[in-house]
């Protein structure tokens, strides 16, 4: 499987489980929220459309204007194959994610490592989450502090492996540095990080300089995921995906461009102050070849 559209076609053809025409999207809804972490000057704004299928949820972040709130009324109760074929892209992605998650829930997957994020403040939970993501990077060094405090070292470790960070959150930048990496940040919205690092808008510019890549699942929703994994395949770059959007979709590409995945199904960590789980996957063949 090389592209998300190929995966979509395989699901519609019944090659990834039961015929989706026999499944119903019981509930379609969206969430719009903002977050500003303590000590930061950036408000992260996210909108997600979600699809409930049986005991699972599928999710996709989207940009303002891509969907209208009427989709919640119009799409709830739709046959899943109708959404996969005819819905706007964010809803198609959420429906695909729900189908794959229901077929193999993260909580039941034998190849998933459950990581419990501790109860705490948004800052504490974000740091724990992003340390778990950075822990999937095959970089020298040991995990260290991942909060937003500490010296404003914007250069990263001298000579450290360069890690393209596609979709920037400040605790993730800190977590990559704590593992010995030099982040190369890229984001459509942010212009600088909390430490003053310039943030590129050009994914190719940072990918061309990278030794490894960490990318958000939002690349699945905005259509850049296929380009991203194609680049990583061509250059044999390790690619870690951290996904709320399309976490079950990204799992389908393990060993085919994705080398590790942090999957965070709904309800997401930012919506709880108590312990919650994320699920880490690794390409076992790649890990075995390096041992």
C-alpha positions as CSV (number, residue, x, y, z in Angstrom):
1,X,0.0,0.0,0.0
2,X,1.6,3.3,-1.1
3,X,-1.1,5.9,-0.9
4,X,-4.1,6.8,1.3
5,X,-6.3,6.7,-1.8
6,X,-5.1,3.2,-2.6
7,X,-6.0,2.2,1.0
8,X,-9.4,3.8,0.6
9,X,-10.0,1.8,-2.6
10,X,-9.0,-1.4,-1.0
11,X,-11.4,-0.9,1.9
12,X,-14.3,-0.1,-0.6
13,X,-13.4,-3.3,-2.5
14,X,-13.7,-5.4,0.6
15,X,-9.9,-6.1,0.8
16,X,-9.4,-4.8,4.3
17,X,-12.3,-6.5,6.1
18,X,-16.1,-6.6,5.7
19,X,-17.9,-4.6,3.0
20,X,-18.2,-1.0,4.4
21,X,-21.7,-0.8,2.9
22,X,-22.8,-3.0,5.8
23,X,-21.6,-0.5,8.4
24,X,-23.3,2.6,9.6
25,X,-21.7,5.9,10.8
26,X,-23.9,6.1,13.9
27,X,-22.6,9.5,14.9
28,X,-20.8,12.3,13.1
29,X,-19.6,15.3,15.2
30,X,-16.9,17.8,15.5
31,X,-14.8,19.4,18.1
32,X,-13.3,22.9,18.0
33,X,-10.9,23.8,20.7
34,X,-8.0,26.1,21.6
35,X,-5.0,25.6,23.8
36,X,-2.3,27.9,25.1
37,X,0.3,26.2,27.3
38,X,1.7,28.0,30.3
39,X,4.7,30.1,29.5
40,X,3.8,30.1,25.8
41,X,2.5,32.8,23.5
42,X,0.9,30.6,20.9
43,X,-2.7,29.5,20.9
44,X,-3.1,26.2,19.1
45,X,-6.5,26.0,17.4
46,X,-7.8,22.7,16.2
47,X,-11.0,21.4,14.6
48,X,-11.7,17.7,14.3
49,X,-14.5,15.9,12.6
50,X,-15.2,12.5,14.2
51,X,-17.1,9.4,13.1
52,X,-18.5,6.8,15.6
53,X,-18.6,3.2,14.2
54,X,-19.5,0.6,16.7
55,X,-17.0,0.8,19.6
56,X,-14.5,3.0,17.7
57,X,-14.0,6.6,16.6
58,X,-12.3,7.9,13.6
59,X,-10.9,11.4,13.5
60,X,-9.6,14.0,11.1
61,X,-8.4,17.6,11.8
62,X,-9.6,20.1,9.2
63,X,-9.0,23.7,8.3
64,X,-11.7,26.5,8.8
65,X,-14.2,26.4,5.9
66,X,-13.6,22.8,4.8
67,X,-16.7,21.6,6.5
68,X,-20.0,23.1,7.6
69,X,-21.7,22.2,10.9
70,X,-24.6,20.8,8.9
71,X,-22.4,17.7,8.2
72,X,-23.1,16.5,11.7
73,X,-26.8,16.3,10.9
74,X,-26.6,15.2,7.3
75,X,-23.9,12.5,7.7
76,X,-25.0,10.9,11.0
77,X,-26.6,7.5,10.2
78,X,-25.0,7.3,6.7
79,X,-23.8,4.0,5.3
80,X,-20.0,4.0,5.7
81,X,-19.3,3.3,2.0
82,X,-21.3,6.4,1.1
83,X,-19.1,8.6,3.3
84,X,-15.9,6.9,1.9
85,X,-17.0,7.6,-1.7
86,X,-18.8,10.9,-1.6
87,X,-18.0,13.0,1.6
88,X,-15.6,15.9,1.7
89,X,-12.0,14.7,2.3
90,X,-11.8,15.3,6.1
91,X,-15.0,13.3,6.6
92,X,-13.8,10.5,4.3
93,X,-10.6,10.3,6.3
94,X,-12.5,10.1,9.6
95,X,-14.7,7.4,8.2
96,X,-11.8,5.4,6.9
97,X,-10.0,5.8,10.3
98,X,-13.2,4.6,12.1
99,X,-13.5,1.5,9.8
100,X,-9.9,0.5,10.4
101,X,-10.0,1.2,14.1
102,X,-13.2,-0.9,14.5
103,X,-11.6,-3.8,12.6
104,X,-8.5,-3.7,14.9
105,X,-8.9,-1.5,17.9
106,X,-5.7,0.0,19.2
107,X,-6.5,-1.2,22.7
108,X,-6.6,-4.8,21.5
109,X,-3.8,-4.8,19.0
110,X,-1.1,-7.3,20.1
111,X,1.7,-5.3,18.4
112,X,0.7,-2.1,20.3
113,X,2.6,-0.9,23.4
114,X,0.1,1.0,25.6
115,X,1.6,4.0,27.3
116,X,-0.3,5.6,30.1
117,X,-0.1,9.4,30.3
118,X,-0.2,10.5,33.9
119,X,-2.9,12.7,35.4
120,X,-1.8,16.3,35.6
121,X,-1.9,19.8,34.1
122,X,-2.1,20.3,30.3
123,X,1.7,21.2,30.4
124,X,2.6,18.0,32.2
125,X,0.4,15.8,30.0
126,X,1.7,17.4,26.8
127,X,5.3,16.9,27.9
128,X,4.6,13.2,28.8
129,X,2.9,12.6,25.5
130,X,5.6,14.2,23.4
131,X,8.4,12.4,25.3
132,X,6.6,9.1,24.4
133,X,6.5,10.2,20.8
134,X,10.2,11.2,20.7
135,X,11.0,7.9,22.4
136,X,10.2,6.2,19.1
137,X,13.1,8.0,17.4
138,X,16.2,5.8,17.0
139,X,18.6,8.5,18.2
140,X,21.5,8.5,20.6
141,X,21.1,9.8,24.1
142,X,18.6,9.3,26.9
143,X,15.3,11.0,27.5
144,X,15.6,14.1,29.6
145,X,13.4,16.9,30.9
146,X,10.8,17.8,28.3
147,X,9.0,20.8,29.7
148,X,9.1,24.4,28.5
149,X,11.5,25.6,31.2
150,X,15.2,25.6,31.0
151,X,17.9,27.3,28.9
152,X,16.7,28.8,25.6
153,X,19.2,26.7,23.6
154,X,17.8,27.0,20.0
155,X,20.7,25.2,18.3
156,X,20.2,21.7,19.5
157,X,23.1,19.4,20.4
158,X,26.2,20.0,18.3
159,X,26.3,17.5,15.5
160,X,23.1,15.8,16.7
161,X,21.0,14.0,14.1
162,X,18.7,16.4,12.3
163,X,15.0,15.6,12.8
164,X,12.4,17.2,10.6
165,X,9.4,18.0,12.9
166,X,6.3,18.3,10.6
167,X,3.6,19.9,12.7
168,X,5.2,21.8,15.6
169,X,4.3,21.8,19.2
170,X,6.8,23.1,21.6
171,X,7.0,20.2,24.1
172,X,7.8,17.9,21.1
173,X,10.6,20.1,20.1
174,X,12.0,19.9,23.6
175,X,11.5,16.1,23.7
176,X,13.5,15.7,20.4
177,X,16.3,17.8,21.8
178,X,16.3,15.8,25.0
179,X,17.0,12.6,22.9
180,X,20.0,14.2,21.2
181,X,18.3,15.4,18.0
182,X,18.5,18.8,16.3
183,X,14.9,19.7,15.3
184,X,14.1,21.2,11.9
185,X,10.6,22.6,12.5
186,X,8.0,22.9,9.8
187,X,4.4,24.1,10.2
188,X,1.8,26.0,8.1
189,X,0.8,28.2,11.0
190,X,3.7,28.9,13.5
191,X,6.5,31.2,12.5
192,X,8.9,30.6,15.5
193,X,9.1,28.1,18.4
194,X,9.1,29.1,22.1
195,X,12.9,29.3,21.8
196,X,12.9,31.5,18.7
197,X,13.7,28.8,16.2
198,X,12.5,29.9,12.7
199,X,9.8,27.5,11.4
200,X,9.7,26.6,7.8
201,X,6.5,26.4,5.7
202,X,8.2,24.2,3.1
203,X,8.1,20.5,4.0
204,X,10.6,19.7,1.3
205,X,13.2,22.2,2.6
206,X,13.4,20.4,6.0
207,X,13.0,16.9,4.6
208,X,16.0,17.4,2.3
209,X,18.2,18.2,5.3
210,X,16.8,15.6,7.7
211,X,18.3,12.4,9.1
212,X,14.9,11.4,10.5
213,X,11.3,12.7,10.5
214,X,8.5,13.1,13.1
215,X,5.2,14.1,11.5
216,X,1.7,14.7,12.7
217,X,-1.3,12.7,11.5
218,X,-2.7,16.0,10.2
219,X,-0.6,15.3,7.1
220,X,-3.2,12.6,6.3
221,X,-6.0,15.1,6.5
222,X,-4.4,17.8,4.4
223,X,-3.2,15.5,1.7
224,X,0.6,15.8,2.2
225,X,1.0,12.3,3.8
226,X,1.6,10.5,0.5
227,X,4.3,12.9,-0.5
228,X,5.9,12.6,2.9
229,X,6.1,8.8,3.0
230,X,7.2,8.7,-0.6
231,X,10.1,11.0,0.2
232,X,11.0,9.0,3.3
233,X,10.9,5.7,1.3
234,X,13.1,7.2,-1.4
235,X,15.7,8.4,1.1
236,X,15.3,5.5,3.6
237,X,14.5,8.1,6.3
238,X,13.0,6.9,9.6
239,X,9.5,8.3,9.9
240,X,7.7,8.5,13.2
241,X,4.0,9.6,13.0
242,X,2.2,11.0,16.0
243,X,-1.5,10.7,15.2
244,X,-4.8,11.8,16.5
245,X,-5.9,12.3,12.9
246,X,-6.0,9.0,11.2
247,X,-4.2,6.9,13.8
248,X,-5.5,3.6,12.4
249,X,-4.8,4.8,8.8
250,X,-1.1,5.6,9.6
251,X,-0.8,2.1,11.2
252,X,-1.5,0.6,7.7
253,X,1.7,2.1,6.5
254,X,4.0,0.6,9.1
255,X,6.9,-1.1,7.2
256,X,5.8,0.8,4.0
257,X,7.2,4.3,4.8
258,X,6.3,4.6,8.4
259,X,8.8,3.2,10.9
260,X,7.0,4.0,14.1
261,X,3.7,5.3,15.2
262,X,2.2,7.0,18.3
263,X,-1.6,6.4,18.0
264,X,-3.9,8.5,20.1
265,X,-7.5,7.5,19.5
266,X,-10.4,9.7,20.7
267,X,-11.0,11.0,23.3
268,X,-7.6,12.7,23.0
269,X,-5.3,13.5,25.9
270,X,-6.1,17.2,25.9
271,X,-9.7,16.5,26.8
272,X,-8.8,14.8,30.1
273,X,-6.9,15.6,33.3
274,X,-6.8,12.0,34.3
275,X,-4.7,9.1,33.1
276,X,-5.2,8.2,29.4
277,X,-3.5,5.8,27.0
278,X,-1.7,6.2,23.7
279,X,-0.4,3.2,21.7
280,X,3.0,2.9,20.2
281,X,3.9,0.7,17.3
282,X,7.2,-0.1,15.6
283,X,8.1,-1.6,12.3
284,X,9.4,-4.9,13.7
285,X,11.3,-5.9,10.6
286,X,13.3,-2.6,10.7
287,X,14.0,-3.0,14.4
288,X,15.2,-6.6,13.8
289,X,17.5,-5.6,11.0
290,X,19.2,-3.0,13.2
291,X,19.7,-5.3,16.2
